[in-house]
Amino acid sequence: NVIVLRLKPAEDLKECLQAVTTERAIAAGIILTGIGSLERAALRLAGSSSSTVFDRRFEIVSLSGTLSPDGLHVHVAIADETGQMLGGHLVPGCQIATTAEIAIGVCSELTFSRPVDDVTGFRELAIASKQS
């Protein structure tokens, strides 16, 4: 099963992904593709515990991640007007400029959850088969 979305100007990318996950009761989702443009980008960069906001226009070059009822883990790669790339963990605050086109694959035989991992200390992906 595939869900295709088109986000509109001023919508928040992460909030919309969370809303679709909740509204469609997605137990195990995978972002297959995502492109579009941002007016503002908010990312948690590698090794950082806080987010960084960039108030300028970007193209979404790639969007990938997993969706579950108890959390999303999504990364985004973006390019500025010079083609310079930035990437990181998607956080609230990424505002759509013109559009975002996203396809989400729904794994109907699985459920994803995000318990705290004893080794990493982070909420990591746990994969389980749905019981029939």
Secondary structure as UniProt FT lines:
FT   STRAND          2..7
FT   TURN            9..10
FT   HELIX           13..23
FT   TURN            24..25
FT   STRAND          29..44
FT   TURN            46..47
FT   STRAND          52..54
FT   STRAND          58..68
FT   TURN            69..70
FT   STRAND          71..79
FT   TURN            81..82
FT   STRAND          85..90
FT   TURN            92..93
FT   STRAND          95..106
FT   TURN            108..109
FT   STRAND          110..113
FT   TURN            118..120
FT   STRAND          126..129
//
